[in-house]
Amino acid sequence: MTAQSDDESSGAAEAFRRHGGASGLMELREIQARRAQLDADELALIDRARRAGSTWPAIAAALGLSSRQAAEQRRHRLAQAAERDSRPQRAELDQGYGETLAALRKSAVDLHLRIGADRRWDARFPRAALVRETLSAAPDAPPGALYDLVAEALADLSTHPLPHPPTMPTGSAALPADPAAGSTVSPAGSAARSAGAGGTRGGRVQGLPVPLRAAVGRLRARFEEARPG
């Protein structure tokens, strides 16, 4: 009787250890998923604060970080993690559609993440907020819908025309283009260059920072490559 009881106790203990180990592994996996969700929530809150006008030093203080550089680096890490975590889902959606669609989706996701870091984005041109909202659907949009939403975003990006450079009086003095080099450029040429630097060709959005303009250019190039027929 005693031996049977000992065997039952030993079996129960072994079953508990096996069950407890499996349960522990499951809970560890759940922690990983919860951590990813917290990171996604933090990224969304940082971007919301930026759109509301918060500065990087203020965000750093809210996060308990020591500097604006630390806050910017944290946002960059979170954005990279979000892009990396979405890759399996994007690959599954784009399976069978070739590399051009995958490249189009990647460029759309990249532009949306860059927009999120831009505090002034929603005020840069009349349809800027709509572009941001449209591109937010890029990570999990079906292939056909992805092409349509990118087309819509690019159309909205093209609605804000560049200003004409001001007309300068005849005979205006030339301005130095590079004091070190000693070369000169006319004021009209300087104004035209400034206007051109603030926008993209073909009457598209002006005043975008260089990284955003580059991201828009990549999206437009991938869109042309993926264009049907």
mmCIF file of the C-alpha atoms, coordinates in Angstrom:
data_MODEL
# 
_entry.id   MODEL 
# 
loop_
_atom_site.group_PDB 
_atom_site.id 
_atom_site.type_symbol 
_atom_site.label_atom_id 
_atom_site.label_alt_id 
_atom_site.label_comp_id 
_atom_site.label_asym_id 
_atom_site.label_entity_id 
_atom_site.label_seq_id 
_atom_site.pdbx_PDB_ins_code 
_atom_site.Cartn_x 
_atom_site.Cartn_y 
_atom_site.Cartn_z 
_atom_site.occupancy 
_atom_site.B_iso_or_equiv 
_atom_site.pdbx_formal_charge 
_atom_site.auth_seq_id 
_atom_site.auth_comp_id 
_atom_site.auth_asym_id 
_atom_site.auth_atom_id 
_atom_site.pdbx_PDB_model_num 
ATOM 1   C CA . MET A 1 1   ? 0.000  0.000  0.000   1.00 0.00 ? 1   MET A CA 1 
ATOM 2   C CA . THR A 1 2   ? 2.829  2.323  0.885   1.00 0.00 ? 2   THR A CA 1 
ATOM 3   C CA . ALA A 1 3   ? 4.732  1.501  -2.305  1.00 0.00 ? 3   ALA A CA 1 
ATOM 4   C CA . GLN A 1 4   ? 1.629  2.228  -4.398  1.00 0.00 ? 4   GLN A CA 1 
ATOM 5   C CA . SER A 1 5   ? 1.161  5.567  -2.658  1.00 0.00 ? 5   SER A CA 1 
ATOM 6   C CA . ASP A 1 6   ? 4.793  6.454  -3.264  1.00 0.00 ? 6   ASP A CA 1 
ATOM 7   C CA . ASP A 1 7   ? 4.443  5.588  -6.960  1.00 0.00 ? 7   ASP A CA 1 
ATOM 8   C CA . GLU A 1 8   ? 1.313  7.714  -7.271  1.00 0.00 ? 8   GLU A CA 1 
ATOM 9   C CA . SER A 1 9   ? 2.991  10.634 -5.536  1.00 0.00 ? 9   SER A CA 1 
ATOM 10  C CA . SER A 1 10  ? 6.040  10.340 -7.780  1.00 0.00 ? 10  SER A CA 1 
ATOM 11  C CA . GLY A 1 11  ? 3.861  10.213 -10.904 1.00 0.00 ? 11  GLY A CA 1 
ATOM 12  C CA . ALA A 1 12  ? 1.877  13.236 -9.781  1.00 0.00 ? 12  ALA A CA 1 
ATOM 13  C CA . ALA A 1 13  ? 5.073  15.180 -9.098  1.00 0.00 ? 13  ALA A CA 1 
ATOM 14  C CA . GLU A 1 14  ? 6.463  14.284 -12.541 1.00 0.00 ? 14  GLU A CA 1 
ATOM 15  C CA . ALA A 1 15  ? 3.212  15.296 -14.217 1.00 0.00 ? 15  ALA A CA 1 
ATOM 16  C CA . PHE A 1 16  ? 3.269  18.590 -12.312 1.00 0.00 ? 16  PHE A CA 1 
ATOM 17  C CA . ARG A 1 17  ? 6.855  19.256 -13.412 1.00 0.00 ? 17  ARG A CA 1 
ATOM 18  C CA . ARG A 1 18  ? 6.005  18.514 -17.055 1.00 0.00 ? 18  ARG A CA 1 
ATOM 19  C CA . HIS A 1 19  ? 2.870  20.636 -16.935 1.00 0.00 ? 19  HIS A CA 1 
ATOM 20  C CA . GLY A 1 20  ? 4.610  23.436 -15.083 1.00 0.00 ? 20  GLY A CA 1 
ATOM 21  C CA . GLY A 1 21  ? 7.463  23.477 -17.607 1.00 0.00 ? 21  GLY A CA 1 
ATOM 22  C CA . ALA A 1 22  ? 5.097  23.630 -20.570 1.00 0.00 ? 22  ALA A CA 1 
ATOM 23  C CA . SER A 1 23  ? 3.080  26.331 -18.869 1.00 0.00 ? 23  SER A CA 1 
ATOM 24  C CA . GLY A 1 24  ? 6.252  28.323 -18.197 1.00 0.00 ? 24  GLY A CA 1 
ATOM 25  C CA . LEU A 1 25  ? 7.282  28.185 -21.861 1.00 0.00 ? 25  LEU A CA 1 
ATOM 26  C CA . MET A 1 26  ? 3.815  29.283 -22.929 1.00 0.00 ? 26  MET A CA 1 
ATOM 27  C CA . GLU A 1 27  ? 3.921  32.220 -20.534 1.00 0.00 ? 27  GLU A CA 1 
ATOM 28  C CA . LEU A 1 28  ? 7.365  33.217 -21.816 1.00 0.00 ? 28  LEU A CA 1 
ATOM 29  C CA . ARG A 1 29  ? 5.969  33.288 -25.357 1.00 0.00 ? 29  ARG A CA 1 
ATOM 30  C CA . GLU A 1 30  ? 3.097  35.423 -24.122 1.00 0.00 ? 30  GLU A CA 1 
ATOM 31  C CA . ILE A 1 31  ? 5.571  37.853 -22.547 1.00 0.00 ? 31  ILE A CA 1 
ATOM 32  C CA . GLN A 1 32  ? 7.308  38.235 -25.901 1.00 0.00 ? 32  GLN A CA 1 
ATOM 33  C CA . ALA A 1 33  ? 3.996  39.007 -27.590 1.00 0.00 ? 33  ALA A CA 1 
ATOM 34  C CA . ARG A 1 34  ? 3.039  41.467 -24.848 1.00 0.00 ? 34  ARG A CA 1 
ATOM 35  C CA . ARG A 1 35  ? 6.438  43.186 -25.135 1.00 0.00 ? 35  ARG A CA 1 
ATOM 36  C CA . ALA A 1 36  ? 5.959  43.593 -28.894 1.00 0.00 ? 36  ALA A CA 1 
ATOM 37  C CA . GLN A 1 37  ? 2.520  45.090 -28.294 1.00 0.00 ? 37  GLN A CA 1 
ATOM 38  C CA . LEU A 1 38  ? 3.908  47.493 -25.688 1.00 0.00 ? 38  LEU A CA 1 
ATOM 39  C CA . ASP A 1 39  ? 6.593  48.592 -28.147 1.00 0.00 ? 39  ASP A CA 1 
ATOM 40  C CA . ALA A 1 40  ? 3.946  49.172 -30.817 1.00 0.00 ? 40  ALA A CA 1 
ATOM 41  C CA . ASP A 1 41  ? 1.832  51.164 -28.349 1.00 0.00 ? 41  ASP A CA 1 
ATOM 42  C CA . GLU A 1 42  ? 4.846  53.238 -27.312 1.00 0.00 ? 42  GLU A CA 1 
ATOM 43  C CA . LEU A 1 43  ? 5.704  54.033 -30.942 1.00 0.00 ? 43  LEU A CA 1 
ATOM 44  C CA . ALA A 1 44  ? 2.124  55.088 -31.618 1.00 0.00 ? 44  ALA A CA 1 
ATOM 45  C CA . LEU A 1 45  ? 2.078  57.323 -28.521 1.00 0.00 ? 45  LEU A CA 1 
ATOM 46  C CA . ILE A 1 46  ? 5.403  58.947 -29.442 1.00 0.00 ? 46  ILE A CA 1 
ATOM 47  C CA . ASP A 1 47  ? 4.117  59.694 -32.929 1.00 0.00 ? 47  ASP A CA 1 
ATOM 48  C CA . ARG A 1 48  ? 0.827  61.025 -31.534 1.00 0.00 ? 48  ARG A CA 1 
ATOM 49  C CA . ALA A 1 49  ? 2.735  63.325 -29.176 1.00 0.00 ? 49  ALA A CA 1 
ATOM 50  C CA . ARG A 1 50  ? 4.909  64.565 -32.047 1.00 0.00 ? 50  ARG A CA 1 
ATOM 51  C CA . ARG A 1 51  ? 1.861  65.338 -34.184 1.00 0.00 ? 51  ARG A CA 1 
ATOM 52  C CA . ALA A 1 52  ? 0.388  67.225 -31.234 1.00 0.00 ? 52  ALA A CA 1 
ATOM 53  C CA . GLY A 1 53  ? 3.495  69.430 -31.140 1.00 0.00 ? 53  GLY A CA 1 
ATOM 54  C CA . SER A 1 54  ? 5.584  67.822 -28.394 1.00 0.00 ? 54  SER A CA 1 
ATOM 55  C CA . THR A 1 55  ? 9.320  68.338 -28.696 1.00 0.00 ? 55  THR A CA 1 
ATOM 56  C CA . TRP A 1 56  ? 11.896 65.566 -28.447 1.00 0.00 ? 56  TRP A CA 1 
ATOM 57  C CA . PRO A 1 57  ? 13.195 66.877 -25.071 1.00 0.00 ? 57  PRO A CA 1 
ATOM 58  C CA . ALA A 1 58  ? 9.628  66.738 -23.684 1.00 0.00 ? 58  ALA A CA 1 
ATOM 59  C CA . ILE A 1 59  ? 9.187  63.186 -24.993 1.00 0.00 ? 59  ILE A CA 1 
ATOM 60  C CA . ALA A 1 60  ? 12.555 62.208 -23.508 1.00 0.00 ? 60  ALA A CA 1 
ATOM 61  C CA . ALA A 1 61  ? 11.440 63.497 -20.110 1.00 0.00 ? 61  ALA A CA 1 
ATOM 62  C CA . ALA A 1 62  ? 8.150  61.580 -20.339 1.00 0.00 ? 62  ALA A CA 1 
ATOM 63  C CA . LEU A 1 63  ? 10.043 58.373 -21.140 1.00 0.00 ? 63  LEU A CA 1 
ATOM 64  C CA . GLY A 1 64  ? 12.613 58.927 -18.393 1.00 0.00 ? 64  GLY A CA 1 
ATOM 65  C CA . LEU A 1 65  ? 15.429 59.365 -20.920 1.00 0.00 ? 65  LEU A CA 1 
ATOM 66  C CA . SER A 1 66  ? 18.342 61.737 -20.522 1.00 0.00 ? 66  SER A CA 1 
ATOM 67  C CA . SER A 1 67  ? 18.325 63.593 -23.844 1.00 0.00 ? 67  SER A CA 1 
ATOM 68  C CA . ARG A 1 68  ? 16.437 64.291 -27.040 1.00 0.00 ? 68  ARG A CA 1 
ATOM 69  C CA . GLN A 1 69  ? 18.975 62.127 -28.886 1.00 0.00 ? 69  GLN A CA 1 
ATOM 70  C CA . ALA A 1 70  ? 18.090 59.185 -26.650 1.00 0.00 ? 70  ALA A CA 1 
ATOM 71  C CA . ALA A 1 71  ? 14.381 59.718 -27.369 1.00 0.00 ? 71  ALA A CA 1 
ATOM 72  C CA . GLU A 1 72  ? 14.973 59.906 -31.126 1.00 0.00 ? 72  GLU A CA 1 
ATOM 73  C CA . GLN A 1 73  ? 17.107 56.764 -31.003 1.00 0.00 ? 73  GLN A CA 1 
ATOM 74  C CA . ARG A 1 74  ? 14.420 54.954 -29.021 1.00 0.00 ? 74  ARG A CA 1 
ATOM 75  C CA . ARG A 1 75  ? 11.778 55.940 -31.565 1.00 0.00 ? 75  ARG A CA 1 
ATOM 76  C CA . HIS A 1 76  ? 14.068 54.739 -34.366 1.00 0.00 ? 76  HIS A CA 1 
ATOM 77  C CA . ARG A 1 77  ? 14.562 51.378 -32.622 1.00 0.00 ? 77  ARG A CA 1 
ATOM 78  C CA . LEU A 1 78  ? 10.811 50.982 -32.093 1.00 0.00 ? 78  LEU A CA 1 
ATOM 79  C CA . ALA A 1 79  ? 10.127 51.816 -35.750 1.00 0.00 ? 79  ALA A CA 1 
ATOM 80  C CA . GLN A 1 80  ? 12.723 49.278 -36.886 1.00 0.00 ? 80  GLN A CA 1 
ATOM 81  C CA . ALA A 1 81  ? 11.165 46.637 -34.623 1.00 0.00 ? 81  ALA A CA 1 
ATOM 82  C CA . ALA A 1 82  ? 7.698  47.389 -36.000 1.00 0.00 ? 82  ALA A CA 1 
ATOM 83  C CA . GLU A 1 83  ? 8.961  47.042 -39.556 1.00 0.00 ? 83  GLU A CA 1 
ATOM 84  C CA . ARG A 1 84  ? 10.763 43.788 -38.704 1.00 0.00 ? 84  ARG A CA 1 
ATOM 85  C CA . ASP A 1 85  ? 7.770  42.308 -36.866 1.00 0.00 ? 85  ASP A CA 1 
ATOM 86  C CA . SER A 1 86  ? 5.491  43.001 -39.837 1.00 0.00 ? 86  SER A CA 1 
ATOM 87  C CA . ARG A 1 87  ? 7.735  41.192 -42.350 1.00 0.00 ? 87  ARG A CA 1 
ATOM 88  C CA . PRO A 1 88  ? 6.202  37.699 -41.942 1.00 0.00 ? 88  PRO A CA 1 
ATOM 89  C CA . GLN A 1 89  ? 2.691  39.069 -42.401 1.00 0.00 ? 89  GLN A CA 1 
ATOM 90  C CA . ARG A 1 90  ? 3.771  41.138 -45.413 1.00 0.00 ? 90  ARG A CA 1 
ATOM 91  C CA . ALA A 1 91  ? 5.543  38.146 -46.950 1.00 0.00 ? 91  ALA A CA 1 
ATOM 92  C CA . GLU A 1 92  ? 2.415  36.033 -46.543 1.00 0.00 ? 92  GLU A CA 1 
ATOM 93  C CA . LEU A 1 93  ? 0.244  38.724 -48.141 1.00 0.00 ? 93  LEU A CA 1 
ATOM 94  C CA . ASP A 1 94  ? 2.623  39.236 -51.079 1.00 0.00 ? 94  ASP A CA 1 
ATOM 95  C CA . GLN A 1 95  ? 3.347  35.560 -51.738 1.00 0.00 ? 95  GLN A CA 1 
ATOM 96  C CA . GLY A 1 96  ? 2.821  34.804 -55.416 1.00 0.00 ? 96  GLY A CA 1 
ATOM 97  C CA . TYR A 1 97  ? 2.839  38.448 -56.522 1.00 0.00 ? 97  TYR A CA 1 
ATOM 98  C CA . GLY A 1 98  ? 6.552  38.816 -57.196 1.00 0.00 ? 98  GLY A CA 1 
ATOM 99  C CA . GLU A 1 99  ? 9.225  41.072 -55.754 1.00 0.00 ? 99  GLU A CA 1 
ATOM 100 C CA . THR A 1 100 ? 7.819  44.335 -57.101 1.00 0.00 ? 100 THR A CA 1 
ATOM 101 C CA . LEU A 1 101 ? 4.760  44.234 -54.843 1.00 0.00 ? 101 LEU A CA 1 
ATOM 102 C CA . ALA A 1 102 ? 6.865  43.372 -51.803 1.00 0.00 ? 102 ALA A CA 1 
ATOM 103 C CA . ALA A 1 103 ? 9.165  46.306 -52.603 1.00 0.00 ? 103 ALA A CA 1 
ATOM 104 C CA . LEU A 1 104 ? 6.146  48.600 -53.006 1.00 0.00 ? 104 LEU A CA 1 
ATOM 105 C CA . ARG A 1 105 ? 4.775  47.568 -49.607 1.00 0.00 ? 105 ARG A CA 1 
ATOM 106 C CA . LYS A 1 106 ? 8.173  48.014 -47.952 1.00 0.00 ? 106 LYS A CA 1 
ATOM 107 C CA . SER A 1 107 ? 8.498  51.539 -49.373 1.00 0.00 ? 107 SER A CA 1 
ATOM 108 C CA . ALA A 1 108 ? 4.974  52.446 -48.249 1.00 0.00 ? 108 ALA A CA 1 
ATOM 109 C CA . VAL A 1 109 ? 5.657  51.165 -44.720 1.00 0.00 ? 109 VAL A CA 1 
ATOM 110 C CA . ASP A 1 110 ? 8.988  53.029 -44.630 1.00 0.00 ? 110 ASP A CA 1 
ATOM 111 C CA . LEU A 1 111 ? 7.384  56.331 -45.671 1.00 0.00 ? 111 LEU A CA 1 
ATOM 112 C CA . HIS A 1 112 ? 4.618  55.921 -43.095 1.00 0.00 ? 112 HIS A CA 1 
ATOM 113 C CA . LEU A 1 113 ? 7.152  55.299 -40.326 1.00 0.00 ? 113 LEU A CA 1 
ATOM 114 C CA . ARG A 1 114 ? 9.140  58.385 -41.374 1.00 0.00 ? 114 ARG A CA 1 
ATOM 115 C CA . ILE A 1 115 ? 5.980  60.487 -41.455 1.00 0.00 ? 115 ILE A CA 1 
ATOM 116 C CA . GLY A 1 116 ? 5.245  59.405 -37.900 1.00 0.00 ? 116 GLY A CA 1 
ATOM 117 C CA . ALA A 1 117 ? 8.503  60.960 -36.702 1.00 0.00 ? 117 ALA A CA 1 
ATOM 118 C CA . ASP A 1 118 ? 7.791  64.301 -38.391 1.00 0.00 ? 118 ASP A CA 1 
ATOM 119 C CA . ARG A 1 119 ? 6.216  66.672 -35.854 1.00 0.00 ? 119 ARG A CA 1 
ATOM 120 C CA . ARG A 1 120 ? 5.081  69.120 -38.560 1.00 0.00 ? 120 ARG A CA 1 
ATOM 121 C CA . TRP A 1 121 ? 3.742  66.598 -41.057 1.00 0.00 ? 121 TRP A CA 1 
ATOM 122 C CA . ASP A 1 122 ? 0.004  67.202 -40.691 1.00 0.00 ? 122 ASP A CA 1 
ATOM 123 C CA . ALA A 1 123 ? 0.499  70.941 -41.264 1.00 0.00 ? 123 ALA A CA 1 
ATOM 124 C CA . ARG A 1 124 ? 2.915  70.698 -44.199 1.00 0.00 ? 124 ARG A CA 1 
ATOM 125 C CA . PHE A 1 125 ? 0.211  70.724 -46.893 1.00 0.00 ? 125 PHE A CA 1 
ATOM 126 C CA . PRO A 1 126 ? -3.586 70.440 -47.004 1.00 0.00 ? 126 PRO A CA 1 
ATOM 127 C CA . ARG A 1 127 ? -3.860 66.676 -47.482 1.00 0.00 ? 127 ARG A CA 1 
ATOM 128 C CA . ALA A 1 128 ? -0.878 65.620 -45.377 1.00 0.00 ? 128 ALA A CA 1 
ATOM 129 C CA . ALA A 1 129 ? -2.967 64.025 -42.617 1.00 0.00 ? 129 ALA A CA 1 
ATOM 130 C CA . LEU A 1 130 ? -4.908 62.069 -45.218 1.00 0.00 ? 130 LEU A CA 1 
ATOM 131 C CA . VAL A 1 131 ? -1.655 60.739 -46.700 1.00 0.00 ? 131 VAL A CA 1 
ATOM 132 C CA . ARG A 1 132 ? -0.589 59.571 -43.234 1.00 0.00 ? 132 ARG A CA 1 
ATOM 133 C CA . GLU A 1 133 ? -3.909 57.843 -42.591 1.00 0.00 ? 133 GLU A CA 1 
ATOM 134 C CA . THR A 1 134 ? -3.907 56.218 -46.035 1.00 0.00 ? 134 THR A CA 1 
ATOM 135 C CA . LEU A 1 135 ? -0.402 54.810 -45.622 1.00 0.00 ? 135 LEU A CA 1 
ATOM 136 C CA . SER A 1 136 ? -1.227 53.469 -42.151 1.00 0.00 ? 136 SER A CA 1 
ATOM 137 C CA . ALA A 1 137 ? -3.128 50.660 -43.916 1.00 0.00 ? 137 ALA A CA 1 
ATOM 138 C CA . ALA A 1 138 ? -0.082 49.595 -45.965 1.00 0.00 ? 138 ALA A CA 1 
ATOM 139 C CA . PRO A 1 139 ? 1.315  46.865 -43.667 1.00 0.00 ? 139 PRO A CA 1 
ATOM 140 C CA . ASP A 1 140 ? -1.739 44.582 -43.880 1.00 0.00 ? 140 ASP A CA 1 
ATOM 141 C CA . ALA A 1 141 ? -3.528 45.768 -47.033 1.00 0.00 ? 141 ALA A CA 1 
ATOM 142 C CA . PRO A 1 142 ? -4.367 43.047 -49.594 1.00 0.00 ? 142 PRO A CA 1 
ATOM 143 C CA . PRO A 1 143 ? -2.216 43.331 -52.760 1.00 0.00 ? 143 PRO A CA 1 
ATOM 144 C CA . GLY A 1 144 ? -4.896 44.991 -54.901 1.00 0.00 ? 144 GLY A CA 1 
ATOM 145 C CA . ALA A 1 145 ? -5.848 47.420 -52.160 1.00 0.00 ? 145 ALA A CA 1 
ATOM 146 C CA . LEU A 1 146 ? -2.165 48.203 -51.529 1.00 0.00 ? 146 LEU A CA 1 
ATOM 147 C CA . TYR A 1 147 ? -1.686 49.424 -55.096 1.00 0.00 ? 147 TYR A CA 1 
ATOM 148 C CA . ASP A 1 148 ? -4.828 51.554 -54.867 1.00 0.00 ? 148 ASP A CA 1 
ATOM 149 C CA . LEU A 1 149 ? -3.903 53.148 -51.526 1.00 0.00 ? 149 LEU A CA 1 
ATOM 150 C CA . VAL A 1 150 ? -0.380 53.985 -52.727 1.00 0.00 ? 150 VAL A CA 1 
ATOM 151 C CA . ALA A 1 151 ? -1.874 55.558 -55.853 1.00 0.00 ? 151 ALA A CA 1 
ATOM 152 C CA . GLU A 1 152 ? -4.177 57.617 -53.639 1.00 0.00 ? 152 GLU A CA 1 
ATOM 153 C CA . ALA A 1 153 ? -1.334 58.696 -51.337 1.00 0.00 ? 153 ALA A CA 1 
ATOM 154 C CA . LEU A 1 154 ? 0.866  59.740 -54.272 1.00 0.00 ? 154 LEU A CA 1 
ATOM 155 C CA . ALA A 1 155 ? -2.025 61.684 -55.788 1.00 0.00 ? 155 ALA A CA 1 
ATOM 156 C CA . ASP A 1 156 ? -2.517 63.538 -52.497 1.00 0.00 ? 156 ASP A CA 1 
ATOM 157 C CA . LEU A 1 157 ? 1.215  64.217 -52.311 1.00 0.00 ? 157 LEU A CA 1 
ATOM 158 C CA . SER A 1 158 ? 1.004  65.838 -55.758 1.00 0.00 ? 158 SER A CA 1 
ATOM 159 C CA . THR A 1 159 ? -1.768 68.305 -54.951 1.00 0.00 ? 159 THR A CA 1 
ATOM 160 C CA . HIS A 1 160 ? 0.336  71.074 -53.428 1.00 0.00 ? 160 HIS A CA 1 
ATOM 161 C CA . PRO A 1 161 ? 2.020  73.115 -56.200 1.00 0.00 ? 161 PRO A CA 1 
ATOM 162 C CA . LEU A 1 162 ? 5.412  74.727 -55.947 1.00 0.00 ? 162 LEU A CA 1 
ATOM 163 C CA . PRO A 1 163 ? 5.426  78.515 -55.756 1.00 0.00 ? 163 PRO A CA 1 
ATOM 164 C CA . HIS A 1 164 ? 6.870  80.456 -58.654 1.00 0.00 ? 164 HIS A CA 1 
ATOM 165 C CA . PRO A 1 165 ? 10.233 82.024 -57.745 1.00 0.00 ? 165 PRO A CA 1 
ATOM 166 C CA . PRO A 1 166 ? 9.984  85.774 -57.213 1.00 0.00 ? 166 PRO A CA 1 
ATOM 167 C CA . THR A 1 167 ? 10.829 88.044 -60.133 1.00 0.00 ? 167 THR A CA 1 
ATOM 168 C CA . MET A 1 168 ? 13.901 90.119 -59.373 1.00 0.00 ? 168 MET A CA 1 
ATOM 169 C CA . PRO A 1 169 ? 14.540 93.598 -60.836 1.00 0.00 ? 169 PRO A CA 1 
ATOM 170 C CA . THR A 1 170 ? 16.803 93.740 -63.868 1.00 0.00 ? 170 THR A CA 1 
ATOM 171 C CA . GLY A 1 171 ? 20.363 94.486 -62.961 1.00 0.00 ? 171 GLY A CA 1 
ATOM 172 C CA . SER A 1 172 ? 20.173 93.150 -59.413 1.00 0.00 ? 172 SER A CA 1 
ATOM 173 C CA . ALA A 1 173 ? 23.556 92.438 -57.936 1.00 0.00 ? 173 ALA A CA 1 
ATOM 174 C CA . ALA A 1 174 ? 24.788 88.867 -57.944 1.00 0.00 ? 174 ALA A CA 1 
ATOM 175 C CA . LEU A 1 175 ? 25.034 87.102 -54.596 1.00 0.00 ? 175 LEU A CA 1 
ATOM 176 C CA . PRO A 1 176 ? 27.922 84.833 -53.594 1.00 0.00 ? 176 PRO A CA 1 
ATOM 177 C CA . ALA A 1 177 ? 26.881 81.189 -53.937 1.00 0.00 ? 177 ALA A CA 1 
ATOM 178 C CA . ASP A 1 178 ? 29.863 79.905 -51.995 1.00 0.00 ? 178 ASP A CA 1 
ATOM 179 C CA . PRO A 1 179 ? 31.990 82.472 -50.175 1.00 0.00 ? 179 PRO A CA 1 
ATOM 180 C CA . ALA A 1 180 ? 34.868 80.024 -49.936 1.00 0.00 ? 180 ALA A CA 1 
ATOM 181 C CA . ALA A 1 181 ? 34.833 79.299 -53.657 1.00 0.00 ? 181 ALA A CA 1 
ATOM 182 C CA . GLY A 1 182 ? 34.125 82.887 -54.661 1.00 0.00 ? 182 GLY A CA 1 
ATOM 183 C CA . SER A 1 183 ? 31.483 81.864 -57.232 1.00 0.00 ? 183 SER A CA 1 
ATOM 184 C CA . THR A 1 184 ? 28.303 83.898 -57.685 1.00 0.00 ? 184 THR A CA 1 
ATOM 185 C CA . VAL A 1 185 ? 24.670 83.320 -58.530 1.00 0.00 ? 185 VAL A CA 1 
ATOM 186 C CA . SER A 1 186 ? 21.929 85.807 -59.279 1.00 0.00 ? 186 SER A CA 1 
ATOM 187 C CA . PRO A 1 187 ? 19.203 86.437 -56.666 1.00 0.00 ? 187 PRO A CA 1 
ATOM 188 C CA . ALA A 1 188 ? 16.594 85.016 -59.052 1.00 0.00 ? 188 ALA A CA 1 
ATOM 189 C CA . GLY A 1 189 ? 18.689 81.874 -59.507 1.00 0.00 ? 189 GLY A CA 1 
ATOM 190 C CA . SER A 1 190 ? 19.134 81.601 -55.753 1.00 0.00 ? 190 SER A CA 1 
ATOM 191 C CA . ALA A 1 191 ? 15.391 81.931 -55.189 1.00 0.00 ? 191 ALA A CA 1 
ATOM 192 C CA . ALA A 1 192 ? 14.662 79.337 -57.840 1.00 0.00 ? 192 ALA A CA 1 
ATOM 193 C CA . ARG A 1 193 ? 17.146 76.967 -56.255 1.00 0.00 ? 193 ARG A CA 1 
ATOM 194 C CA . SER A 1 194 ? 15.595 77.511 -52.816 1.00 0.00 ? 194 SER A CA 1 
ATOM 195 C CA . ALA A 1 195 ? 12.114 76.841 -54.183 1.00 0.00 ? 195 ALA A CA 1 
ATOM 196 C CA . GLY A 1 196 ? 13.334 73.724 -55.943 1.00 0.00 ? 196 GLY A CA 1 
ATOM 197 C CA . ALA A 1 197 ? 15.080 72.464 -52.821 1.00 0.00 ? 197 ALA A CA 1 
ATOM 198 C CA . GLY A 1 198 ? 11.838 72.798 -50.915 1.00 0.00 ? 198 GLY A CA 1 
ATOM 199 C CA . GLY A 1 199 ? 9.797  70.552 -53.157 1.00 0.00 ? 199 GLY A CA 1 
ATOM 200 C CA . THR A 1 200 ? 9.827  67.824 -55.782 1.00 0.00 ? 200 THR A CA 1 
ATOM 201 C CA . ARG A 1 201 ? 9.466  68.033 -59.504 1.00 0.00 ? 201 ARG A CA 1 
ATOM 202 C CA . GLY A 1 202 ? 6.195  68.246 -61.341 1.00 0.00 ? 202 GLY A CA 1 
ATOM 203 C CA . GLY A 1 203 ? 4.430  70.552 -58.877 1.00 0.00 ? 203 GLY A CA 1 
ATOM 204 C CA . ARG A 1 204 ? 4.567  68.115 -56.008 1.00 0.00 ? 204 ARG A CA 1 
ATOM 205 C CA . VAL A 1 205 ? 4.891  68.735 -52.282 1.00 0.00 ? 205 VAL A CA 1 
ATOM 206 C CA . GLN A 1 206 ? 7.254  71.496 -51.193 1.00 0.00 ? 206 GLN A CA 1 
ATOM 207 C CA . GLY A 1 207 ? 9.152  71.941 -47.982 1.00 0.00 ? 207 GLY A CA 1 
ATOM 208 C CA . LEU A 1 208 ? 9.725  68.287 -47.071 1.00 0.00 ? 208 LEU A CA 1 
ATOM 209 C CA . PRO A 1 209 ? 12.948 67.364 -45.260 1.00 0.00 ? 209 PRO A CA 1 
ATOM 210 C CA . VAL A 1 210 ? 15.435 65.456 -47.401 1.00 0.00 ? 210 VAL A CA 1 
ATOM 211 C CA . PRO A 1 211 ? 14.773 62.003 -45.813 1.00 0.00 ? 211 PRO A CA 1 
ATOM 212 C CA . LEU A 1 212 ? 11.036 62.377 -46.401 1.00 0.00 ? 212 LEU A CA 1 
ATOM 213 C CA . ARG A 1 213 ? 11.525 63.554 -49.992 1.00 0.00 ? 213 ARG A CA 1 
ATOM 214 C CA . ALA A 1 214 ? 13.800 60.564 -50.592 1.00 0.00 ? 214 ALA A CA 1 
ATOM 215 C CA . ALA A 1 215 ? 11.200 58.198 -49.115 1.00 0.00 ? 215 ALA A CA 1 
ATOM 216 C CA . VAL A 1 216 ? 8.492  59.709 -51.341 1.00 0.00 ? 216 VAL A CA 1 
ATOM 217 C CA . GLY A 1 217 ? 10.784 59.275 -54.344 1.00 0.00 ? 217 GLY A CA 1 
ATOM 218 C CA . ARG A 1 218 ? 11.393 55.617 -53.512 1.00 0.00 ? 218 ARG A CA 1 
ATOM 219 C CA . LEU A 1 219 ? 7.670  54.990 -53.115 1.00 0.00 ? 219 LEU A CA 1 
ATOM 220 C CA . ARG A 1 220 ? 6.937  56.645 -56.455 1.00 0.00 ? 220 ARG A CA 1 
ATOM 221 C CA . ALA A 1 221 ? 9.666  54.549 -58.162 1.00 0.00 ? 221 ALA A CA 1 
ATOM 222 C CA . ARG A 1 222 ? 8.364  51.291 -56.646 1.00 0.00 ? 222 ARG A CA 1 
ATOM 223 C CA . PHE A 1 223 ? 4.826  52.276 -57.664 1.00 0.00 ? 223 PHE A CA 1 
ATOM 224 C CA . GLU A 1 224 ? 5.893  52.737 -61.293 1.00 0.00 ? 224 GLU A CA 1 
ATOM 225 C CA . GLU A 1 225 ? 7.667  49.365 -61.237 1.00 0.00 ? 225 GLU A CA 1 
ATOM 226 C CA . ALA A 1 226 ? 4.540  47.653 -59.871 1.00 0.00 ? 226 ALA A CA 1 
ATOM 227 C CA . ARG A 1 227 ? 2.142  49.386 -62.256 1.00 0.00 ? 227 ARG A CA 1 
ATOM 228 C CA . PRO A 1 228 ? 0.042  46.713 -64.036 1.00 0.00 ? 228 PRO A CA 1 
ATOM 229 C CA . GLY A 1 229 ? 0.645  46.126 -67.741 1.00 0.00 ? 229 GLY A CA 1 
# 
